Amino acid sequence: MMDDQTLHEQIDLDVDGALSPAVQPTVEAMLARHPELDKERRELIALHRLLESDRIEVSSQFTEQVMADLPAASWESRKIALAVPIAVLAFFGVAASVLLAGAEIGAGLGTALALFDFFETAALASAGLLTASWQGAGLTLAALWAESPVNVVMLVVFVVCLDLLVLSMLRRPVPIPADAANGQD
């Protein structure tokens, strides 16, 4: 004798057409003895037919259609948004190339060290009354430089990225047209 949970699972499998032929006679006998279970089975079959009849076919282009119908986000509509960071990067790249190309081949590292010393000195000199704090920053920069020049490059790239992030956040947002904000076409 099957318990209720197993019997309901067997009925679900029968409705889905996945009931094994070996168990089929047992389930049929149980349904013949319990008309309420047979009624439940018929209702499940009717529900499956109803669900199958109301199935909506999804086109292969569904995702593309939905994405095309979405209004553009404010940050997507900015065509010039990348122009400023690219221009800043290009400016510093050209400046570095000119400085390094003007030096002798062996003096390229010396030029880079001089530039680093210049920026470190400028940072320390601008501190004013906060000399003690800036000495700590100088020691940190010196320690970073002593470990590897790559650390300094990574620090500079990080600071430039932070600057660009702040600049992008300070820009005024592009107003969204009223029709797009209301969901109208």
Buried (B, 14 or more C-beta within 10 A) or exposed (E): EEEEEEBBEBBEBBBEEEBEEEBEEBBEEBBEEEEEBBEBBEEBEEEEEEEEEEEEEEEEEEEEEEEEEEBEEEEEEBEEBEEEBEEBEEEEEEEEEEBBEEBEEEEBEEBBEEBBEEEBEEEBEEBEEEEEEBEEBBEEBEEBBEEEBEBBEEBEEEEBEEEBEEEBEEEEEBEBEEEEEEEEE
